[in-house]
Amino acid sequence: MRSLLLSLLVVVSSVGFSQNKLLDSLNEALQNHLKEDTVKATLLNQYSFRILKYQPEKSLEFAKRALSLSLRLEYKRGTGEANANLSVYHLLTGKPEVALSEAFGAAKIGEQTHDARLLANSYAILGSIYHNQLNYEKAILHLTLARQLNLKVKDVLIDCRIYNSMGLIDIDKKKYDSAMYYFKKALKVMEDGHEDYRVPEVINNIGLIYTRQGKNPQAVEYYKKSLDVAKRSNNRRAQALATFNIGNTTLSEKMYGEAERLLLQSLALAKETREVKIIGASYMALGQLKNETGKFDEAHAYTSAFYAQKDSLQDIERLKKIDELEILYETEKKEHTIQLLARDNRIQMLWMNILIVAFIFVAVLTFLFYYLRDQQEKRKRLVLDLEIEQLTTKNKELSEKYKDVLAAVDAKTIESSDQRLLKKIIEVVESNLGDPLFGVEQMAKEMGMSRTNMHRKIKAITGFPPSELIRNIRLRKAAALLLGKADSVSQISFIVGFEDHSYFSKSFKKQFGVTPSEYVQARANMN
């Protein structure tokens, strides 16, 4: 215990100075900030939170101002923080149903805005409220949720509230080692974060562990340390709590005069801060004291005051109101979840429709692209057919018209270089029609050109690569032979260089739109 007390000296050495300095800084900032904006709302909320345990009525006033301003500005975080401050105020002043309503309001805003800090703080406050109502299951649930959320934001004050509440729950359950662990964690968090807001309360709660274990001297040592720290920081609530615990311990030791002085002092401080739990505990302890000293009328008066307050805190209407608030909160939470799911479904359907339209659009564009390309290829083939036919006809005419060399030279001069090249290509291909292995490589050799140069030249003239030009000439020759009915379709396919009859039929249909047999039949019908 001595080692723990020595370590506390490090934590509490600056308590009071830093807290008062922070309050002075907030007060100065509020006086200098005249604009009614979100910054002003934040300052009002921070000041309300910091003075709650010193001047609760002033804290209430600032929380209401922050709430009003935040609502006007539609500032969600400011509204939620004001709800949280109001919740703590009403919890301490004995209005659990109002505290619950405000805490639910803060939690709803946190859930809707996905504000992890506000939500963690709201859950931590709900944990304190449920602990106050001795509903340990709900208290631990909300404190656990608060702890998980606060891992993201790492708020020292929220962590301290969580650890302090968990420790108090374990004291109620007589898990004293676990309670001590949580209180030490709370002190460590505040030390690391240079924060002293809850230091006197946590020290007091450590003393409470020793009281429950019947170790009064150690308990009083912590209570006195808590009182000292509370006085330095002007924490009136912590002063009332520590004074009550010292007085109650003194009462257990039958030191009635000193006990009465301390209990009356704690009662006055509790009334000043409107801390109803300490007021009730002080009434009960004073009633016990008067009963033990034989002053039964005074004992009755104090006991009656205690039960009057207890009944007002736990009357049927309030319990009913708390149940209604819980149901309303859960219902609204489910409705909000349903609305979010409905919105997500609408968005999903919208994207689905967009994707369907996009798919149809792409499909149509793809179809148009391939259709236009097919038409373009057909036009190119038609032009090539006309070109070949024109050159063939012209060649025959020239051969018949000019017999001597001069005539041949003159014929060549009227042809363009492209026409002469194409004419030579046709002659080369026709002279090798029966060779199924004749291809681009052999044609390039016979033309005396490189394969690359020939490919570029033929593609530029005809729009087709050499391989397709060779196939085109073969098929045109096949068509001519089919019309002459010189041989069967199979024999003609071999004559023009096609070893595979099936491939010949497929290529022929692609070129002329009909199979070889259909082509022959169609020509026969025309005649």
C-alpha positions in Angstrom: 0.0 0.0 0.0 2.9 2.4 0.8 4.3 1.9 -2.7 0.9 2.8 -4.2 0.6 5.9 -2.0 4.1 7.0 -3.1 3.2 6.6 -6.7 0.0 8.6 -6.1 2.2 11.6 -5.1 3.5 11.7 -8.7 0.0 11.7 -10.1 -1.5 14.3 -7.8 1.5 16.6 -7.5 0.1 19.0 -10.1 -3.7 18.4 -9.4 -5.5 21.6 -8.9 -3.0 23.8 -10.7 -3.6 22.3 -14.1 -7.3 22.0 -13.6 -7.7 25.7 -12.5 -5.4 26.8 -15.3 -7.6 24.9 -17.9 -10.8 26.5 -16.5 -9.2 30.0 -16.7 -8.1 29.3 -20.3 -11.6 28.1 -21.3 -13.3 31.1 -19.5 -11.0 33.5 -21.3 -11.6 31.9 -24.7 -15.4 32.1 -24.2 -15.2 35.8 -23.3 -13.0 36.6 -26.3 -15.0 34.5 -28.8 -18.1 36.6 -29.6 -19.2 34.8 -32.8 -22.1 32.4 -32.4 -20.6 29.4 -34.3 -19.5 25.8 -33.8 -16.3 26.9 -32.0 -18.4 28.7 -29.4 -20.6 25.7 -29.0 -17.6 23.5 -28.4 -16.1 25.9 -25.9 -19.5 26.0 -24.0 -19.6 22.2 -23.9 -16.0 21.9 -22.6 -16.6 24.5 -19.9 -19.8 22.9 -18.8 -18.1 19.5 -18.5 -15.1 20.9 -16.5 -17.2 22.8 -13.9 -19.8 20.1 -13.4 -18.2 18.9 -10.1 -17.5 22.4 -8.9 -20.6 24.4 -9.9 -23.3 22.1 -11.1 -25.9 24.8 -11.7 -23.5 26.8 -13.7 -22.6 23.6 -15.6 -26.2 23.1 -16.4 -26.6 26.7 -17.7 -23.6 26.3 -20.1 -24.8 22.9 -21.3 -28.2 24.4 -22.1 -26.5 27.3 -24.0 -24.4 24.9 -25.9 -27.4 22.8 -26.8 -29.5 25.8 -28.0 -26.6 27.1 -30.1 -25.8 23.7 -31.6 -29.5 23.1 -32.5 -29.6 26.5 -34.3 -26.5 25.8 -36.2 -27.5 22.2 -36.9 -24.2 21.2 -35.3 -24.6 17.5 -34.6 -21.5 16.9 -32.5 -22.2 20.0 -30.4 -25.8 18.8 -29.8 -24.5 15.3 -28.8 -21.9 16.7 -26.4 -24.5 18.9 -24.8 -26.8 15.9 -24.4 -23.9 14.0 -22.7 -23.2 16.8 -20.3 -26.8 17.2 -19.4 -27.0 13.4 -18.9 -24.2 13.4 -16.3 -25.7 16.4 -14.5 -29.1 14.7 -14.2 -27.5 11.5 -13.1 -25.7 13.2 -10.2 -28.7 15.2 -9.2 -30.9 12.1 -8.9 -33.0 12.1 -12.2 -32.0 8.8 -13.8 -34.8 8.9 -16.3 -33.8 12.3 -17.6 -30.1 11.3 -17.6 -31.0 8.2 -19.6 -33.0 10.2 -22.1 -30.2 12.7 -22.7 -27.6 9.8 -23.0 -29.8 8.0 -25.5 -30.0 11.3 -27.5 -26.2 11.6 -27.5 -25.8 8.0 -28.5 -28.3 8.3 -31.4 -26.4 11.3 -32.8 -23.1 9.4 -32.4 -24.6 6.4 -34.3 -26.0 8.5 -37.1 -22.9 10.5 -37.6 -20.5 7.7 -37.0 -18.7 9.9 -34.4 -16.6 7.3 -32.4 -15.7 9.7 -29.6 -19.2 10.9 -29.0 -20.6 7.3 -29.2 -17.8 6.0 -26.8 -18.6 8.8 -24.3 -22.4 8.2 -24.6 -21.9 4.5 -23.9 -19.6 5.1 -21.0 -22.3 7.4 -19.4 -25.0 4.8 -20.1 -22.7 2.3 -18.3 -22.6 4.7 -15.2 -26.4 5.2 -15.3 -27.1 1.5 -15.4 -24.6 0.9 -12.6 -26.4 3.5 -10.6 -29.6 1.5 -11.1 -27.7 -1.7 -10.1 -28.3 -3.1 -13.6 -24.8 -4.7 -13.9 -25.4 -6.6 -17.1 -26.4 -3.5 -19.1 -23.7 -1.5 -17.4 -20.9 -3.9 -18.3 -22.3 -4.2 -21.9 -22.2 -0.4 -22.5 -18.8 0.0 -20.8 -17.4 -2.7 -22.9 -18.7 -1.1 -26.1 -17.4 2.3 -25.0 -13.9 0.7 -24.4 -13.9 -0.8 -27.9 -14.8 2.5 -29.5 -12.3 4.5 -27.4 -9.5 2.3 -28.7 -9.8 4.3 -31.9 -10.0 7.8 -30.4 -7.9 7.2 -27.2 -9.7 9.8 -25.1 -8.2 9.9 -21.6 -11.3 11.1 -19.8 -13.5 8.4 -21.4 -11.0 5.7 -20.6 -10.9 6.9 -17.0 -14.7 6.9 -16.7 -14.8 3.4 -18.0 -12.1 2.0 -15.7 -13.6 3.8 -12.7 -17.1 2.4 -13.4 -15.7 -1.1 -13.9 -13.9 -0.9 -10.6 -17.0 0.3 -8.7 -19.0 -2.6 -10.2 -16.3 -5.1 -9.1 -16.5 -3.6 -5.5 -20.2 -4.3 -5.5 -19.5 -7.8 -6.6 -16.7 -8.1 -3.9 -14.0 -8.6 -6.6 -11.5 -6.4 -4.8 -8.4 -7.4 -6.7 -10.0 -6.8 -10.0 -11.4 -3.4 -8.7 -7.9 -2.4 -7.6 -6.6 -3.3 -11.1 -9.2 -1.0 -12.8 -8.5 1.9 -10.4 -4.8 1.7 -11.0 -5.4 1.6 -14.7 -7.5 4.8 -14.4 -4.7 6.6 -12.5 -2.1 5.4 -15.0 -4.2 6.7 -17.9 -4.6 10.1 -16.3 -0.9 10.2 -15.4 0.1 9.4 -19.0 -2.4 11.8 -20.4 -1.5 14.6 -18.0 -5.2 14.8 -16.9 -6.4 15.2 -13.3 -10.2 15.6 -13.7 -11.1 12.3 -11.9 -8.0 11.8 -9.7 -9.6 12.5 -6.3 -12.6 10.2 -7.1 -10.4 7.3 -8.1 -8.2 7.6 -5.0 -11.4 7.7 -2.9 -12.6 4.5 -4.6 -9.3 2.7 -3.7 -10.1 3.6 -0.1 -13.5 2.1 -0.5 -11.9 -1.3 -1.3 -10.1 -1.2 2.1 -13.3 -0.2 3.8 -15.1 -3.2 2.4 -12.3 -5.4 3.5 -12.5 -4.0 7.1 -9.1 -2.3 6.8 -10.2 1.1 8.2 -6.8 2.7 8.8 -5.7 2.1 5.2 -9.0 3.3 3.9 -8.9 6.5 5.9 -5.4 7.2 4.6 -6.8 7.1 1.0 -9.9 9.1 1.9 -7.7 11.8 3.4 -5.4 11.8 0.3 -8.6 12.1 -1.9 -9.9 15.0 0.3 -6.6 16.8 0.0 -6.5 16.5 -3.8 -10.1 17.5 -4.0 -9.6 20.7 -2.0 -6.6 21.7 -4.1 -8.6 21.3 -7.3 -11.8 22.7 -5.7 -13.7 19.6 -6.6 -16.7 20.0 -4.3 -18.3 16.7 -5.2 -15.1 14.8 -4.5 -14.7 16.7 -1.2 -18.3 15.7 -0.2 -17.6 12.0 -1.1 -14.2 11.9 0.8 -15.6 13.7 3.8 -18.6 11.3 4.0 -16.3 8.3 3.8 -14.0 9.6 6.6 -17.1 10.4 8.7 -18.7 7.1 8.1 -15.5 5.2 9.0 -15.2 7.4 12.2 -18.8 6.4 13.0 -17.9 2.7 12.8 -15.2 3.4 15.4 -17.8 5.0 17.7 -16.2 8.4 17.6 -19.6 10.1 17.5 -18.6 13.7 17.9 -16.0 13.8 15.1 -18.3 11.6 13.0 -21.2 13.9 13.3 -19.1 16.9 12.4 -17.8 15.2 9.3 -21.2 13.8 8.2 -22.9 17.2 8.6 -20.1 18.7 6.5 -20.5 16.1 3.8 -24.2 16.7 3.8 -23.7 20.4 3.3 -21.2 19.9 0.5 -23.5 17.3 -1.2 -26.5 19.7 -1.1 -24.3 22.4 -2.6 -23.4 20.1 -5.5 -26.8 18.4 -5.5 -25.2 15.0 -5.3 -28.2 13.0 -4.2 -26.4 9.7 -3.5 -24.1 11.4 -1.0 -27.1 13.3 0.5 -29.0 10.1 1.0 -25.9 8.3 2.5 -25.3 11.2 4.9 -28.9 11.1 6.1 -28.7 7.4 6.7 -25.3 7.6 8.6 -26.6 10.5 10.7 -29.7 8.6 11.5 -27.6 5.6 12.6 -25.4 7.9 14.7 -28.4 9.5 16.5 -29.9 6.1 17.1 -26.7 4.8 18.6 -26.4 7.9 20.9 -30.0 7.5 22.1 -31.4 10.6 20.3 -34.3 8.7 18.6 -36.3 11.7 17.5 -33.4 13.1 15.5 -32.6 9.6 14.3 -36.2 9.3 13.0 -36.0 12.6 11.3 -32.8 11.7 9.4 -34.1 8.3 8.6 -37.3 9.7 7.3 -35.4 12.2 5.1 -33.3 9.3 3.7 -36.4 7.2 2.8 -38.2 10.2 1.4 -35.3 10.8 -1.0 -34.9 7.1 -1.8 -38.6 6.7 -2.6 -38.4 9.8 -4.8 -35.4 8.3 -6.7 -36.9 4.9 -7.2 -40.7 5.5 -7.5 -42.7 3.4 -9.8 -43.3 6.2 -12.3 -39.6 6.8 -12.8 -38.9 3.1 -13.3 -41.7 2.9 -15.8 -40.3 6.0 -17.6 -36.8 4.3 -17.8 -38.3 1.2 -19.4 -40.2 3.4 -21.9 -37.1 5.3 -22.8 -35.1 2.0 -23.4 -37.9 0.7 -25.6 -38.1 4.0 -27.5 -34.4 4.1 -28.0 -34.2 0.5 -29.3 -37.2 1.0 -31.5 -35.7 4.2 -33.1 -32.4 2.5 -33.4 -34.0 -0.4 -35.3 -36.0 2.0 -37.5 -32.8 3.9 -38.3 -31.1 0.6 -39.2 -34.1 -0.3 -41.4 -33.9 3.1 -43.1 -30.2 2.7 -43.8 -30.8 -0.8 -45.2 -33.6 0.5 -47.4 -31.3 3.3 -48.6 -28.5 0.8 -49.3 -30.9 -1.4 -51.2 -32.1 1.6 -53.3 -28.5 2.5 -54.0 -27.7 -1.1 -54.9 -30.7 -1.3 -57.2 -29.7 1.9 -58.8 -26.2 0.6 -59.5 -27.6 -2.6 -60.7 -29.8 -0.7 -63.2 -26.8 1.4 -64.3 -24.7 -1.7 -64.8 -27.5 -3.4 -66.9 -27.9 -0.3 -69.0 -24.1 0.0 -69.4 -23.9 -3.7 -70.4 -26.7 -3.3 -73.0 -25.0 -0.2 -74.3 -21.6 -2.0 -74.6 -23.3 -4.9 -76.2 -25.0 -2.7 -78.8 -21.8 -0.8 -79.5 -19.9 -4.2 -79.9 -22.6 -5.4 -82.3 -22.4 -2.2 -84.3 -18.6 -2.3 -84.4 -18.5 -5.9 -85.7 -21.4 -5.2 -88.1 -19.7 -2.1 -89.6 -16.4 -4.0 -89.8 -18.0 -6.9 -91.6 -19.7 -4.5 -94.0 -16.4 -2.7 -94.6 -14.6 -6.0 -95.3 -17.4 -7.0 -97.8 -17.0 -3.6 -99.6 -13.2 -4.2 -99.7 -13.7 -7.7 -101.2 -16.1 -6.3 -103.7 -13.6 -3.6 -104.8 -10.9 -6.2 -104.9 -13.1 -8.5 -107.1 -13.8 -5.6 -109.5 -10.2 -4.7 -109.6 -9.1 -8.3 -110.4 -11.9 -8.6 -112.9 -11.0 -5.3 -114.5 -7.3 -6.2 -114.8 -8.1 -9.7 -116.1 -10.4 -8.3 -118.8 -8.0 -5.5 -119.7 -5.2 -8.0 -120.0 -7.2 -10.2 -122.4 -8.2 -7.2 -124.5 -4.6 -5.9 -124.7 -3.3 -9.4 -125.6 -5.8 -9.6 -128.5 -5.3 -6.1 -129.7 -1.5 -5.8 -129.6 0.5 -8.6 -131.1 3.9 -7.0 -131.6 6.4 -5.8 -129.1 5.6 -2.1 -129.6 2.0 -2.7 -128.9 2.9 -4.6 -125.7 5.1 -1.7 -124.6 2.4 0.8 -125.3 -0.1 -1.4 -123.3 2.3 -1.4 -120.3 2.7 2.4 -120.4 -1.0 2.9 -119.9 -1.1 0.8 -116.8 -0.2 2.2 -113.4 2.6 0.6 -111.3 0.0 -0.7 -108.8 -2.0 -2.3 -111.6 1.1 -3.9 -113.0 2.0 -5.3 -109.6 -1.4 -6.6 -109.0 -1.5 -8.1 -112.4 1.8 -9.9 -111.8 0.5 -11.2 -108.5 -2.6 -12.7 -110.1 -0.4 -14.4 -112.8 1.9 -15.8 -110.1 -1.0 -17.1 -108.0 -2.9 -18.6 -111.0 0.3 -20.4 -112.1 0.5 -22.0 -108.7 -3.2 -22.7 -108.1 -2.8 -26.5 -107.9 -0.1 -26.3 -105.2 -1.8 -26.3 -101.8 1.5 -25.4 -100.2 1.9 -22.2 -102.2 1.7 -19.3 -99.8 3.0 -15.8 -99.0 6.6 -16.9 -98.6 6.8 -18.5 -102.0 4.9 -15.7 -103.6 7.3 -13.1 -102.3 10.3 -15.1 -103.7 8.6 -15.3 -107.2 7.8 -11.6 -107.0 11.4 -10.8 -106.1 10.3 -8.9 -103.0 10.8 -9.2 -99.3 7.9 -10.6 -97.4 7.5 -7.4 -95.3 7.7 -5.1 -98.3 5.2 -7.2 -100.3 2.8 -7.4 -97.4 2.9 -3.6 -97.0 2.5 -3.0 -100.7 -0.4 -5.4 -101.2 -2.2 -4.2 -98.1 -1.9 -0.6 -99.4 -3.3 -1.5 -102.8 -6.1 -3.9 -101.9 -6.8 -3.4 -98.2 -6.1 -7.1 -97.5 -3.1 -9.0 -96.5 -1.3 -11.3 -99.1 -2.7 -14.5 -97.6 -6.3 -13.3 -98.0 -5.6 -12.1 -101.6 -4.2 -15.6 -102.5 -7.4 -17.2 -101.1 -9.6 -14.7 -102.9 -7.9 -15.5 -106.3 -8.2 -19.3 -105.6 -11.9 -18.9 -104.8 -12.7 -16.8 -107.9 -11.0 -19.4 -110.0 -13.1 -22.1 -108.3 -16.2 -20.1 -109.0 -15.3 -19.9 -112.7 -14.7 -23.6 -112.8 -18.0 -24.4 -111.0 -19.8 -22.4 -113.7 -18.0 -24.3 -116.4 -19.1 -27.5 -114.8 -15.7 -29.0 -115.7 -15.5 -31.2 -112.6 -17.2 -32.0 -109.3 -17.0 -29.6 -106.3 -14.5 -31.9 -104.6 -12.2 -32.0 -107.6 -12.4 -28.3 -108.2 -11.4 -27.6 -104.5 -8.2 -29.7 -105.1 -7.6 -27.9 -108.5 -7.5 -24.5 -106.8 -5.3 -25.6 -103.9 -7.7 -26.6 -101.1 -6.9 -30.0 -99.6 -9.7 -29.8 -97.0 -13.1 -29.9 -98.8 -14.9 -28.6 -95.6 -12.5 -25.6 -95.3 -13.1 -24.9 -99.0 -16.9 -24.8 -98.6 -16.6 -22.6 -95.5 -14.2 -20.2 -97.3 -16.4 -20.1 -100.4 -19.5 -19.3 -98.4 -17.7 -16.5 -96.6 -16.6 -15.1 -100.0 -19.8 -15.4 -102.0 -22.5 -15.9 -99.3 -23.5 -19.4 -100.5 -21.9 -22.8 -100.5 -20.4 -24.1 -103.8 -23.4 -26.3 -104.5 -25.8 -23.5 -103.8 -23.7 -21.2 -106.1 -23.9 -23.7 -109.0 -27.7 -24.1 -108.5 -28.3 -20.4 -108.3 -26.4 -19.8 -111.5 -28.3 -22.6 -113.2 -31.6 -21.1 -112.1 -30.6 -17.7 -113.5 -29.9 -19.3 -116.9 
